[in-house]
């Protein structure tokens, strides 16, 4: 499971995870459609996203609704 949707870390090589209103809205759309995938999301999942699929980037926006997750980088 990705880190809690709060800002964490600020050193070099650290990813900052933040709650993203756009990602939350996308997760809600996916839940309403009962389908995984939204053009806004860099990675979307039902259930826990696979952390091995997340690239080492500086900032990731995260949102979830029910079991649907949206990550934006």
HELIX and SHEET records of a PDB file:
HELIX    1   1 UNK A   21  UNK A   33  1                                  13    
HELIX    2   2 UNK A   51  UNK A   53  5                                   3    
SHEET    1   A 4 UNK A  16  UNK A  19  0                                        
SHEET    2   A 4 UNK A  59  UNK A  65  1                                        
SHEET    3   A 4 UNK A  68  UNK A  72 -1                                        
SHEET    4   A 4 UNK A  43  UNK A  46 -1                                        
END                                                                             
